[in-house]
Each structure stands twice: as structure tokens, then as C-alpha cells.
Amino acid sequence: MDLRLEQLKAITRRYFFQRSAAGIGTLALASLANERLLASPKAAEDPLAPKLPHFAATAKSVIYLHMAGAPSQPELFDYKPKLVEMNGQPCPESLYKKERFAFIRGVPKMLGTPYKFARHGQSGIELSELLPHLGGVVDDIAVVKSLVTDQFNHAPAQIFLNTGSPLIGRPSMGSWLTYGLGTENQNLPGFVVLLSGPNGPDGGTSLWGSGFLPSVYQGVQFRSQGDPVLYVSNPPGMDAAGRRRSLDALADLNRLQLTDIGDPETLTRIEQYELAYRMQTSVPELMDIRSEPAGIHTMYGTEPGKLSFANNCLLARRLVERGVRFVQLYHWGWDSHGTNKGDDIIHSLPERCRQTDQAATALVRDLKQRGLLDSTLVVWGGEFGRTPMNEERGGSKFLGRDHHPHCFTIWMAGGGIKRGLTLGATDELGYHVTEDRVHVHDLQATILHCLGLDHTKLTYLYQGRNFRLTDVYGNVVTKLLA
């Protein structure tokens, strides 16, 4: 029998009055819930869901290292001798006349990088002296210098990068992947988030939310310090046997509600309770990195029990080893405006590099030595780039750069990505892309492609139309593929 017809039958008179009893406002919510009911069965149970993967994958999992705040590509990856030559000179009018900046006002001055660059490896990839460790693995990574985005403020740009839209409410990339492919470990979520740095990302939990997909596909935040997952541990007075009896009784009540109402979110609720119960035993073992050999701790720079990007990188490797599909690390603090010592490119930026360079490099090395790099796609980057001009907000004497959507740099490794590659180029001042432009939607399409997913076919029916991560845009960047 047609699935949609069966779902329509599930919207009973009792369901209608239960959802609309609070008045007209709830009637509107009930209408939205009706649309969601028609569009949100779990992928594994919906015969109308896309049959996935669409083709042979080159990667089984993704580790996305998001440097929240946007790293400065002129200081790290995209060296411009002409910009150094023009340091302190007024910016050409053609670059700022019709430009919309977040903070720059008037006629800005050009800012050449104070850091030295050198070529590394057989590939000769050029890197800053601020990234001494990454130079040791350049022949295993691809550096993309030609990313562009539509957004120039942090929260919208982060949401756009992660969900394909600058507006809150769309499913995140990790949610799309777990919706399409699921997880290979039933005791852990398919999508895990780890945070480090003094603050969380500007986009907040929307960056790992499930949007209109069933909430079972949203990211679960793990913590490398304190309780690994909030509210998963049993409260005082509750033991494992008592928890099991409580969950069994609750599941019986939820199944009665499912029979009575037919809301598929009830299935999600049952599954989330069961997953939380299984996580009570699996997560503490996973998060205890003290069991790792001393050589691993030295390589990553990890310190068990502390909150750090290094600890999170090691945890990311342990998660993909156990079959987690998508692991996303956010490290905040890369917003180098130059308003003070805490956000400039002389004091703050080198500190961010010290916090991340060794561990990110160790992650690539560790995955490779364990035979996991070929099946794990690693991505490193921020939400946009930085201007080639000095911001000088309020006459500040600290060096810094404003937000810049027209070009930024990321690197990728493993999972079917070509090794030792430099893709794309920018003009002599590092303002615009001149070769191999890669839009954010292109990056999203390429990541899905590595997982065996056609970004045009991974869709979800919501409010009368099929949505996808890349909206109606995006092309796979074939030059990146091995």
C-alpha cells in the first residue's frame, strides 16, 4: 500500500484535537507537524528514501576540523610578494570602492605578511613558518587556495558552510551524511561534535542541527573534560537495572502513542533513549585516552583530562575507528581583526597555530599509519578568508585583517583526495580567485561525492519541495579527486 496514504490515515481525529487544543497558534504548528510527518520517516524505514550510496565511495567517514573565526590565508598558505612590497601603502581604489566590509572604513592600507614561507616535500607546497608540523605531511594533503563564499560575517558564513544556507533551520552536513549512510557502530551516534578554544562557534548548535530531518540525525556534542555527554549518566539512586526497567516502560508508552498518533518522531525518541543507554558503557571507554601509548600522546601533544584541540583530534581518530560517520571539531579564536593583543596576527594567530598545527598533522600521520587515511576524509579550514588590507579599527596599532569572502584556503587529506596537490590561485594581492574557483557548494558536493553520494540525489521532501545540502547549486571538484 502507498506509504503516503498510510501516513495520511495515521493523522486521526484524536491526533488533530490533541495537537490543536491550544488554539489557532497550535493549529499552525500542527499543520507544520503534518508536513513533517509526510516527509520525515527514518531513511532505513522509508521505501521512498534514496537508495544509498549512489556509487562506490572512496571514504567511509569524515573528520572536519573547523577553525572558527576564519584563519588568515595571507599568513598561512597564500604568500604574496607584491603585497609585502606594498605594505603600508594605500589600497587601490578599485579594491574597496564598491566593497562591503564588516569593519574597514575609509581608505585602508595594504598589509604584507610578516612571516616567512618555504616549500616542503616532493610536492613543493608552500607554507608559512607558523605551520612547521604541517610541512611534514604536505605530500599527503591537498591545499585549495580558491575557496569562495557568499557570506562575510561569522555566524551566517559558518551556517552556510555547514548547512548550505545562511539561514537557521537547514540540516547540517553531518546530518545529511548520517541520514543517507547511517553509522557502523550502534553504540555511538553517527555524528559527533567536539569543541575547544575559549568559546564555541558563532553559529552555535545550528551548525550540527538536523533541521527538518528527524532529530535522530543531529550531531551529539561530546566533551573531553568532565562528563563526556551531558545527562547520559544515571542520577544518584539509579542503577543500570533500574534504568533498563524505566526505559522499557517508557518505550511501551511511546509505542502506544505511536500506534495512536503515528508521529515518526516518536520512533526517534525511542531510539534516542536506547542509544543513550548503550552510550553509558561505550562512551566512557572511548573518551578515556589514557590507554593510548606514550608515543601517541607525544605525537599529538595530548594531555588526558584537559580540554584541548589535541585531545579532540585523538578522540576523532578513536571515533572513526569505531565506525562514527562524521566527526566535527570546532576550535574558536581565529578572528584576527587586530583590535588588541588577543586577536592580532602577531600574538594571537601564532598561538592558534601552536594549539592546532601539531595535533592536526598528527591526526593525518596517525590515520595513515593505521591504514585509516584512505577511508577517512580530513578537512581543515574556516568559514571565509581575511583581507589583504590592515583593518586598523579605531586607529588600532595592532595588525589584523577584516573578513574576506572572495578567497580563502583549506586543506584536505585522505578519502579519495589527490595527494601533494595545490589547487587554485589568487591575484598578486590575494584579493580575488584567478584559477579553479571553488564555491562552498562545490566543496559540499565534493565531500558527499567522496562518501559515494550524488549531491543532486540526496534529497528530502519538506514543505512541498525536495531540499538538498547544496540547494540548487554545486559541482564536484574533479581536480581534487585521486
C-alpha angles and dihedrals in degrees: 000000000000110000094217091053090051090051091050089052088054090065094088131182089254090052091050095052093042091055097040101041094103095062141256095331091057090046088062090049090048089054090054090046089052090054090047091050090056092048109036116064113137112272092237091057102037114091088195093057116106115272104244145243096032094204141353111309127221093201134042098191143016132223108193115193105198114193098204114213096037120271117242107254094193088061097042116026116357109064115191117189090187090056090051089050091052095045110146095010121123114270115255109260092234090068100052107021097094098015124119112217129186095227113350113110131183121355109341125207124238116253121207117198116261091209131093124238131207138179120249140197129357089302092059094223110178117232138170124255085244089074104053095151098048089059088070094064102035091118088062097050141063119224115208112197098175108069117140132184138192095229132072104184123075106243097044091043093050092047090047092051093048102037107021092245132074089220123089116249107057122113116263124241092256090052091052091050095048090044089055102036109015123206133295094219117063091193094062135049117261091231122045129180127202124188132200137165129063094296141020123253118287093243092061123198091338086081091070101025124123096227109193093348115099108283092241086081098057120112118265116218115227122194124216091202127053119349107008093220123018117245095003095105118086114258120239111293096024119106130186094265092050091048090051092052091047093051092047091053092045091049090053090053092047092050089052089053090048091053091046099045109014097219107156090209085075088066088051091053092052092049093047092053090050093046091050089053092051091046091059089077102027101047101055090054091046095050096047100094092172088094091067117103118263090246091060092052090050092049095050097033090233126168112195114232096024130105107244144136089241092058090048092052090054090047089051090057090049090050096052089045086061095049104264108157103210128021118182124192120193119195113183128206108069097114097117103185096145097230092132143345091284096062107028132108095243101054109009102040095053089050092053089051092050089052095052115019098076095044096045090050091046089053091058092046094046094049090049096050090050094049091247102111094081090057098037123073112210119196126185124186151092136255098265140342138262130258123256087231129081111251098212092183110196091355093299115178092208117099118245146138134233127232115289123190097176097079140001139157134241134168129218134191141184128357097087098319118138112253127231092015130145110196126190134005140223132214123276092275096042094243106118135022113254102176136035099356111208117196122203089251089054090054091050091049091050094050091051090047091056088055091053096259128131103219091212092056101042094090140148127206111233130156092353100309139078112251127196137181093256095045104213096326141070139088129210110254097232093182087068094056122095 
